[in-house]
Amino acid sequence: MEFLNRFVTAILSAFIFSFILALLLFDLGGFWISFIIVMAYSLGVFLIAGVSFSFVGDYIMNKIDSQNKWVNYMSGFVVYVIGGIIGNIFFFIGLYHEGFAGYTISMMIYGVLGALLFYHMRYVVRLSFQRFVIRE
């Protein structure tokens, strides 16, 4: 059930991220064209990097586990920011062989924002699963 939770989180995060980014990148020939292009890339990133890193991130956050909810939230926030940067670096290396370019910083920001979206959507999906899907 935990993998399904992460899978749904990745799909919803990719959809929301693509929707917002398509609104910002409206110049590619229309909203839906921008949405499809961004979704094609971001869905793979969220499914591969997001789901994979969420297991690593949860492992790290369990090691930091505190009784204070604010400390737990902030440690998760920082862990996912770092994960967004690391995941983005791996996708840069895999897709762009010429190395880092002038737009690297903006792409890193997109990676961090995507990771934070995934982090917060995990809370929403987990709460939804507990309330509506898992009935004991």
Rosetta silent file (secondary structure, phi, psi, omega in degrees, C-alpha in Angstrom):
SEQUENCE: MEFLNRFVTAILSAFIFSFILALLLFDLGGFWISFIIVMAYSLGVFLIAGVSFSFVGDYIMNKIDSQNKWVNYMSGFVVYVIGGIIGNIFFFIGLYHEGFAGYTISMMIYGVLGALLFYHMRYVVRLSFQRFVIRE
SCORE:     score description
SCORE:     0.000 S_00000001
   1 L     0.000  -30.300 -179.449    0.000    0.000    0.000 S_00000001
   2 H   -66.498  -38.519  178.278    2.934    2.326    0.655 S_00000001
   3 H   -66.876  -39.366  177.460    4.161    2.010   -2.931 S_00000001
   4 H   -61.672  -39.865  177.035    0.663    2.785   -4.239 S_00000001
   5 H   -58.925  -46.125 -179.240    0.626    5.865   -2.015 S_00000001
   6 H   -69.425  -37.263  179.441    3.914    7.061   -3.512 S_00000001
   7 H   -64.015  -46.854  177.419    2.810    6.194   -7.054 S_00000001
   8 H   -63.240  -40.366  177.323   -0.404    8.215   -6.723 S_00000001
   9 H   -60.069  -43.023 -179.794    1.595   11.047   -5.169 S_00000001
  10 H   -63.943  -43.234 -178.992    3.981   11.043   -8.138 S_00000001
  11 H   -66.457  -46.141  178.874    1.170   11.143  -10.697 S_00000001
  12 H   -64.493  -40.352  178.897   -0.730   13.921   -8.910 S_00000001
  13 H   -63.783  -43.221  178.824    2.467   15.903   -8.357 S_00000001
  14 H   -62.792  -40.298  179.530    3.430   15.589  -12.020 S_00000001
  15 H   -64.427  -48.821 -179.330   -0.042   16.735  -13.075 S_00000001
  16 H   -64.804  -44.996  179.438   -0.070   19.768  -10.762 S_00000001
  17 H   -60.298  -45.154 -179.685    3.537   20.669  -11.575 S_00000001
  18 H   -65.241  -39.661  179.331    2.875   20.397  -15.314 S_00000001
  19 H   -62.059  -48.455 -179.129   -0.300   22.446  -15.055 S_00000001
  20 H   -65.845  -44.661 -178.888    1.420   25.282  -13.194 S_00000001
  21 H   -67.519  -34.757  177.291    4.516   25.228  -15.391 S_00000001
  22 H   -65.255  -33.537  175.341    2.395   25.138  -18.567 S_00000001
  23 H   -65.410  -35.248  179.921    0.671   28.300  -17.385 S_00000001
  24 H   -78.251  -30.917 -177.190    4.087   29.921  -17.005 S_00000001
  25 L  -102.943   39.029 -171.865    5.448   28.573  -20.335 S_00000001
  26 H   -62.316   -7.782 -172.863    2.396   29.478  -22.378 S_00000001
  27 H   -83.534    1.435 -177.274    4.533   30.573  -25.371 S_00000001
  28 H   -83.218   11.225  178.919    5.127   27.094  -26.837 S_00000001
  29 L   114.521   15.312  179.253    2.010   27.222  -28.995 S_00000001
  30 L   127.050  161.241 -176.742   -0.767   27.059  -26.464 S_00000001
  31 H   -62.534  -49.041 -173.402   -1.517   25.785  -23.011 S_00000001
  32 H   -67.622  -35.217  175.564   -2.222   22.146  -23.908 S_00000001
  33 H   -63.808  -45.750  177.904    0.909   21.774  -26.021 S_00000001
  34 H   -61.171  -43.357 -179.349    2.965   23.194  -23.161 S_00000001
  35 H   -60.935  -46.285 -178.287    1.165   20.953  -20.680 S_00000001
  36 H   -64.945  -41.707  179.565    1.804   17.781  -22.715 S_00000001
  37 H   -64.033  -47.075 -179.624    5.481   18.618  -23.242 S_00000001
  38 H   -66.815  -40.100 -179.158    6.054   19.391  -19.567 S_00000001
  39 H   -64.495  -39.064  179.869    3.987   16.373  -18.459 S_00000001
  40 H   -59.647  -39.369  179.223    5.978   14.017  -20.705 S_00000001
  41 H   -79.797  -48.570 -171.485    9.193   15.020  -18.963 S_00000001
  42 H   -71.117  -29.902  178.557    7.954   15.592  -15.430 S_00000001
  43 H   -62.235  -42.738  176.992    5.947   12.373  -15.155 S_00000001
  44 H   -63.783  -41.278  179.830    9.114   10.363  -15.711 S_00000001
  45 H   -64.478  -46.609 -179.181   11.047   12.475  -13.242 S_00000001
  46 H   -66.395  -39.855 -179.102    8.369   12.196  -10.554 S_00000001
  47 H   -70.689  -42.626 -176.848    7.880    8.460  -11.086 S_00000001
  48 H   -82.315  -60.400 -175.490   11.565    7.557  -11.218 S_00000001
  49 H   -75.284  -42.123 -176.400   13.313   10.135   -9.046 S_00000001
  50 H   -64.542  -50.505 -179.184   10.383   11.107   -6.837 S_00000001
  51 H   -66.310  -43.694 -179.920    9.262    7.636   -5.852 S_00000001
  52 H   -61.724  -48.485 -177.434   12.833    6.368   -5.479 S_00000001
  53 H   -69.275  -27.434 -179.152   13.976    9.300   -3.402 S_00000001
  54 H   -63.006  -33.037  175.218   10.862    9.230   -1.228 S_00000001
  55 H   -66.659  -44.702  178.609   12.005    5.868    0.144 S_00000001
  56 H   -65.356  -44.623  179.807   15.476    7.291    0.843 S_00000001
  57 H   -61.405  -41.012  177.820   14.023   10.513    2.230 S_00000001
  58 H   -66.256  -36.483  177.169   11.700    8.635    4.575 S_00000001
  59 H   -62.357  -45.541  179.201   14.611    6.512    5.779 S_00000001
  60 H   -64.621  -43.120 -178.657   16.620    9.656    6.549 S_00000001
  61 H   -66.860  -31.480  175.762   13.648   11.349    8.204 S_00000001
  62 H   -68.177  -29.942  176.274   13.046    8.288   10.391 S_00000001
  63 H   -71.487  -29.615 -178.860   16.643    8.585   11.612 S_00000001
  64 H   -89.133   -5.912 -169.265   16.028   12.241   12.518 S_00000001
  65 L   -40.547  128.687 -178.264   12.635   11.458   14.090 S_00000001
  66 L  -127.752  162.894  175.317   11.728   13.902   16.836 S_00000001
  67 L   -77.710  -19.277 -178.630    8.758   14.351   19.140 S_00000001
  68 L   -85.401  120.491 -178.396    8.363   17.889   17.806 S_00000001
  69 H   -64.719  -34.163  179.717    6.159   17.969   14.683 S_00000001
  70 H   -65.723  -40.523  177.833    7.765   21.215   13.503 S_00000001
  71 H   -65.102  -42.093  177.476   11.244   19.646   13.610 S_00000001
  72 H   -61.528  -44.100  179.892    9.953   16.614   11.698 S_00000001
  73 H   -63.533  -47.467 -177.759    8.337   18.836    9.076 S_00000001
  74 H   -67.719  -35.775  176.956   11.404   21.042    8.632 S_00000001
  75 H   -66.094  -40.351  175.451   13.784   18.076    8.469 S_00000001
  76 H   -63.789  -39.381  178.070   11.596   16.552    5.757 S_00000001
  77 H   -58.346  -49.596 -178.975   11.512   19.913    3.986 S_00000001
  78 H   -66.610  -42.167  179.698   15.316   20.114    3.936 S_00000001
  79 H   -60.869  -42.864 -179.331   15.732   16.455    2.964 S_00000001
  80 H   -73.046  -30.767  173.570   13.378   16.875   -0.001 S_00000001
  81 H   -62.541  -47.478  178.322   15.073   20.120   -1.101 S_00000001
  82 H   -62.743  -40.934  177.617   18.391   18.273   -1.186 S_00000001
  83 H   -62.954  -37.586  177.087   16.703   15.357   -2.954 S_00000001
  84 H   -63.992  -38.920  178.317   15.279   17.708   -5.582 S_00000001
  85 H   -68.701  -46.297 -179.341   18.731   19.085   -6.293 S_00000001
  86 H   -64.153  -45.143  178.931   20.353   15.639   -6.431 S_00000001
  87 H   -61.145  -39.208  179.261   17.594   14.195   -8.612 S_00000001
  88 H   -67.458  -37.581  177.335   17.848   17.122  -10.992 S_00000001
  89 H   -62.181  -42.994  179.183   21.613   16.714  -11.282 S_00000001
  90 H   -64.246  -39.528  177.927   21.177   13.055  -12.274 S_00000001
  91 H   -70.594  -32.255  174.723   18.598   13.958  -14.910 S_00000001
  92 H   -64.225  -45.678 -179.505   20.866   16.717  -16.236 S_00000001
  93 H   -62.753  -39.774 -178.703   23.754   14.284  -16.563 S_00000001
  94 H   -72.936  -33.353 -174.195   21.517   11.748  -18.297 S_00000001
  95 H  -100.923  -33.517 -174.797   19.821   14.114  -20.738 S_00000001
  96 L  -117.886   96.662 -174.640   22.260   16.939  -21.390 S_00000001
  97 L   -74.802  -15.163 -178.740   25.711   15.616  -22.127 S_00000001
  98 L   -78.096   -1.696  177.355   27.218   19.043  -22.738 S_00000001
  99 L    96.375 -162.064 -176.941   27.165   19.756  -19.014 S_00000001
 100 L   -81.067  144.551 -178.855   25.663   22.614  -17.110 S_00000001
 101 L  -124.089 -171.223 -178.157   24.456   25.681  -18.962 S_00000001
 102 L   -65.328  -26.992 -178.797   23.108   29.115  -18.104 S_00000001
 103 L   -89.532    8.635 -177.823   19.646   27.760  -17.350 S_00000001
 104 H   -61.555  -42.384 -178.418   20.948   25.251  -14.818 S_00000001
 105 H   -63.701  -43.752  179.094   19.990   27.355  -11.800 S_00000001
 106 H   -64.785  -36.383  177.164   16.420   27.805  -13.023 S_00000001
 107 H   -68.014  -35.382  175.729   16.184   24.062  -13.659 S_00000001
 108 H   -64.242  -38.243  177.537   17.494   23.404  -10.138 S_00000001
 109 H   -63.926  -41.916  175.814   14.767   25.668   -8.797 S_00000001
 110 H   -60.986  -39.138  178.119   12.199   23.646  -10.745 S_00000001
 111 H   -63.832  -42.346  178.397   13.687   20.493   -9.232 S_00000001
 112 H   -66.234  -44.609  179.062   13.434   21.882   -5.709 S_00000001
 113 H   -63.183  -39.215  176.705    9.873   23.106   -6.289 S_00000001
 114 H   -64.632  -41.177  178.497    8.919   19.724   -7.725 S_00000001
 115 H   -65.449  -40.213  178.542   10.434   17.911   -4.760 S_00000001
 116 H   -69.421  -34.732  174.344    8.613   20.168   -2.313 S_00000001
 117 H   -62.792  -44.657  177.699    5.365   19.648   -4.210 S_00000001
 118 H   -60.191  -44.155 -179.578    5.917   15.887   -3.945 S_00000001
 119 H   -59.228  -45.529 -178.279    6.669   16.229   -0.229 S_00000001
 120 H   -75.769  -33.372  176.715    3.469   18.131    0.467 S_00000001
 121 H   -67.461  -27.385  175.831    1.347   15.966   -1.818 S_00000001
 122 H   -60.688  -39.361  176.651    2.511   12.950    0.191 S_00000001
 123 H   -63.901  -44.657 -178.524    0.716   14.428    3.191 S_00000001
 124 H   -64.720  -46.610 -178.662   -2.449   15.030    1.158 S_00000001
 125 H   -67.514  -41.546  178.595   -2.436   11.571   -0.433 S_00000001
 126 H   -60.715  -44.754  177.864   -1.607    9.847    2.849 S_00000001
 127 H   -63.851  -41.806  178.505   -4.474   11.653    4.576 S_00000001
 128 H   -64.206  -42.271  178.409   -6.821   10.831    1.688 S_00000001
 129 H   -63.447  -42.463 -179.504   -5.834    7.166    1.755 S_00000001
 130 H   -66.461  -37.206 -175.112   -6.377    6.996    5.512 S_00000001
 131 H   -83.678  -38.760 -169.922   -9.724    8.734    5.339 S_00000001
 132 H  -114.406  -27.763 -173.892  -11.269    7.343    2.150 S_00000001
 133 H   -98.710  -51.749 -176.686   -9.413    4.256    0.915 S_00000001
 134 L   -89.470  109.905  178.278   -8.235    2.280    3.932 S_00000001
 135 L  -121.129  119.533 -178.425  -11.196    1.406    6.105 S_00000001
 136 L  -110.147    0.000    0.000  -10.606   -0.948    8.972 S_00000001
